[in-house]
Amino acid sequence: MTAPDAPPRDRRWFLAVVIVTAAAALRMIFAAFIPAFPDETYYWEWSRHLAPGYFDHPAGIALLIRFGDVVLGPFGGAATPAAVRLGPVIAGWVAALATIAIARRLAGNAGALRAAIVMTVLPLAAAGLLLATPDSPVLAAEAVALYGVVRAMQSAPRSRDSLAWWTFAGIALGLAFCSKYTSIFVPVAVVLAIALRRDLRMRLREPGPYVACVVAALLFMPVLLWNAHHGWISFVFQIHHGLSAAKGSAVVAAFKHEGDFFGGQAGLASPILFVLLAIATVRALSRRASGAEFALAMVAAVTFVFFVWSGVRQRVEPNWPSPAYIPAIALLGATRFGRNGERWFVGGVVLAAVMSAVIYVQAVVPILPVKPSRDPVARAYGWRDVTLHASNIARQASAQTHVVTWLAGDRYQEASELAFNDPSHPVTFATNLSGRVNQYELWPKFPEQAHENDNLLLVLDTLETTADLPEPIKKLLPFFYSSMRVDRVALRRGDGVVGVRDLWLMIRWRGRWVRSGR
């Protein structure tokens, strides 16, 4: 007798893991070559002043950046784009693994493979999981938390497994809270899902959900205490930043904001996959969907709808609703379309892959017919040359006047790029006399660090060609004996000009200071 043939092994889960791992490795390669963006250098400054919270966000991104500096520092890689992005790229890999694991729980290995493909080709992942922004840690933590919620809902009520998975979800949710405040939509949406579905309401009679909330709150407590100590400044800023009403005609502004918002989403998800993700989410909101699918869809819907509503009042950045895509991708991986639907799925994957490839190539070699000043990728270029130029002028001024010449920008973008790109990584300041308030307001400022008669070299983002003084210089003049514009330097990417910065030397500080202009 011959032995029956063994059933073929299903290697689709292994292939899904390989795909998201290879994508993370590719992102890390590009991460090492693309210069750091101003927001990334701003968060890098946070990593030099570790705290539970900061003016804009909690500490998640600062900790990831510090991790990269610690790991690559002994090899001479500290304070480099690779070090800044190492932790975020790893966090993006964790987000991808957790997302395909959710899809596997919903639809087996086939669902995991489909989710891995979508997660890899989405332009949102190509860019968002490469850069050092708070999106990386919050996406990772939320994805892991949602995996825990799915496992808990698939476990028997009041069982030991259920309690363990709710606790696991609570830990991950606490880490999400410590990364970005918008993670609050996860527990809100899960509670709403439980309340709306009769088959899920039994979960309210078990301790797991309450344990998850307590664990998450305990992990979030340092951030709350930091905010309480600083007058709730971070919460106030985020509420105003996301919900304040726009100036001008409310109706016209709302239409413009919503148009920009949906255009941005189509660009980040690709138009076809954006529609398919929406379809998968809406299908999962039906009664036919499982409780876990319904909860995932509710998280995606609540998060996305909030930002649609917010866009009526204020401009919403395209990346803000990115946490909605984690459950939507898992649901799309688990969704089966008809023949025509599958063709659209394949077409959407191909289009998204092409869009992501263009993003990567454009980040290294400009190929699109876009002016450098309008190219979002180009904003990372030219800062090292401007910084070295400013540092040389500061050294010359110090040698001539025999006092310290400090470096500063009026905005956090210039201040943090100066600190990052100067080989000595000096203390720099943001004067914030014309820009928005930021974390530099909470650190020691120029009057607290400098001595009387010290100089200040201020780098300003201005294209003025008239004889009128820029507003920050007008406000600073009474507090220095003299001032002069020493140079105008272009931020360049190749032969293209991205922007222009004026270098103003404020000579001999009088010992008094101006209030921030707000």
CORVEN-V542752 format. One record per residue. D_LAST is the distance of its C-alpha to the last C-alpha in Angstrom with 1 decimal. Layout:
{{D_LAST} {D_LAST}}
//
This chain:
{{88.5} {85.3} {82.1} {79.7} {76.8} {73.7} {70.8} {68.3} {65.3} {62.0} {59.8} {56.9} {54.8} {55.4} {54.6} {51.3} {50.3} {51.3} {49.3} {45.9} {46.7} {47.6} {44.4} {42.4} {44.4} {43.7} {39.9} {40.2} {42.0} {39.3} {36.6} {38.2} {38.1} {34.8} {32.1} {29.1} {26.2} {22.6} {21.9} {25.2} {24.4} {21.2} {23.4} {25.9} {23.5} {23.3} {27.1} {27.1} {25.2} {27.1} {25.7} {26.4} {22.9} {19.7} {16.2} {17.4} {21.2} {24.1} {26.2} {28.8} {27.9} {27.3} {30.8} {32.4} {31.0} {32.2} {35.6} {35.9} {35.3} {37.8} {40.4} {40.2} {39.3} {42.9} {43.8} {41.3} {39.0} {36.0} {32.6} {34.1} {33.4} {36.5} {35.3} {31.9} {33.5} {36.7} {35.5} {33.7} {36.9} {39.1} {36.8} {37.3} {41.0} {41.0} {39.2} {41.9} {44.7} {43.6} {43.2} {46.7} {48.0} {46.8} {48.5} {51.6} {51.7} {51.5} {53.9} {55.5} {55.5} {55.4} {52.1} {50.7} {51.8} {50.3} {47.0} {47.1} {47.7} {44.8} {42.4} {43.4} {43.2} {40.0} {37.3} {34.8} {36.8} {37.5} {33.8} {32.1} {34.7} {34.5} {30.9} {29.1} {26.7} {26.5} {28.9} {31.8} {32.0} {31.2} {33.8} {36.4} {35.8} {35.8} {38.9} {40.7} {39.8} {41.1} {44.3} {44.7} {44.2} {46.8} {49.3} {48.8} {49.5} {52.5} {53.9} {56.1} {54.3} {54.3} {55.8} {55.0} {53.7} {51.3} {49.8} {49.5} {47.7} {45.3} {44.5} {44.1} {41.7} {39.7} {39.3} {38.1} {35.7} {34.3} {33.7} {32.0} {29.7} {28.9} {28.0} {25.9} {25.0} {26.6} {29.9} {30.1} {31.6} {34.8} {36.0} {34.9} {36.9} {39.9} {40.1} {40.0} {42.8} {44.9} {44.5} {45.5} {48.5} {51.6} {52.8} {49.6} {49.3} {51.8} {49.1} {47.5} {50.7} {50.5} {48.4} {46.9} {43.8} {42.9} {43.5} {41.2} {38.3} {38.9} {39.1} {35.9} {34.1} {35.5} {34.3} {30.8} {30.7} {29.2} {26.2} {25.9} {26.4} {23.7} {21.2} {22.5} {22.0} {18.3} {17.5} {18.3} {15.1} {17.0} {18.5} {15.4} {13.8} {17.2} {17.8} {14.6} {15.2} {18.8} {19.1} {16.3} {17.9} {17.7} {17.0} {20.2} {23.7} {23.9} {27.4} {27.0} {23.9} {25.9} {28.9} {27.0} {25.3} {28.7} {30.5} {28.2} {28.5} {32.3} {32.7} {30.8} {33.0} {36.1} {35.1} {34.4} {37.5} {39.6} {40.6} {44.0} {43.0} {40.0} {42.5} {44.9} {42.4} {41.5} {45.2} {45.9} {43.2} {44.4} {48.0} {47.1} {45.7} {49.3} {51.8} {53.9} {51.4} {51.7} {49.5} {47.7} {47.2} {45.8} {43.3} {42.1} {41.8} {39.8} {37.3} {37.0} {36.8} {34.3} {31.9} {32.3} {32.3} {29.0} {27.3} {29.2} {27.8} {24.3} {24.7} {25.3} {21.7} {19.9} {21.0} {22.9} {23.5} {27.3} {27.6} {26.1} {29.4} {31.4} {32.7} {34.6} {36.8} {38.3} {40.4} {40.9} {42.5} {44.8} {45.8} {46.5} {48.6} {50.6} {51.0} {54.2} {54.3} {57.4} {58.7} {56.4} {53.4} {54.4} {54.6} {51.0} {50.0} {51.7} {50.2} {46.7} {47.2} {48.4} {45.6} {42.9} {44.8} {44.7} {41.0} {40.3} {42.7} {40.9} {37.6} {39.2} {41.0} {38.0} {36.0} {38.8} {40.2} {38.5} {41.1} {39.1} {38.8} {35.0} {33.1} {31.5} {28.0} {28.5} {30.2} {28.1} {30.6} {30.1} {26.5} {28.2} {30.2} {29.9} {27.6} {30.4} {31.5} {28.0} {27.7} {31.1} {30.6} {27.4} {29.3} {32.3} {30.3} {28.6} {32.1} {33.5} {30.9} {31.6} {35.3} {35.1} {32.8} {34.2} {30.8} {28.6} {26.4} {23.7} {22.4} {18.8} {16.9} {13.3} {13.6} {15.7} {18.4} {19.3} {19.0} {21.2} {23.7} {24.2} {25.0} {27.3} {29.2} {29.9} {33.2} {32.3} {29.1} {27.2} {24.1} {21.1} {17.4} {14.3} {11.9} {9.0} {7.7} {8.0} {8.9} {8.3} {8.5} {12.2} {15.2} {14.8} {12.3} {15.5} {17.9} {18.8} {16.6} {18.0} {18.5} {20.3} {22.6} {23.3} {25.6} {25.6} {26.7} {25.6} {24.4} {21.6} {22.4} {19.3} {20.0} {17.9} {18.4} {19.3} {22.4} {22.0} {25.4} {24.8} {24.7} {21.1} {18.8} {16.1} {12.6} {12.2} {15.6} {14.9} {12.3} {14.8} {17.9} {18.2} {18.4} {21.2} {24.6} {24.5} {23.2} {25.0} {24.7} {27.5} {27.9} {27.0} {28.0} {28.7} {28.2} {31.7} {33.8} {37.3} {37.6} {34.6} {31.1} {28.4} {25.5} {24.8} {22.9} {22.6} {23.3} {22.0} {23.6} {21.8} {24.9} {25.4} {22.5} {22.8} {21.8} {18.5} {14.9} {11.5} {8.5} {6.1} {3.8} {0.0}}
//
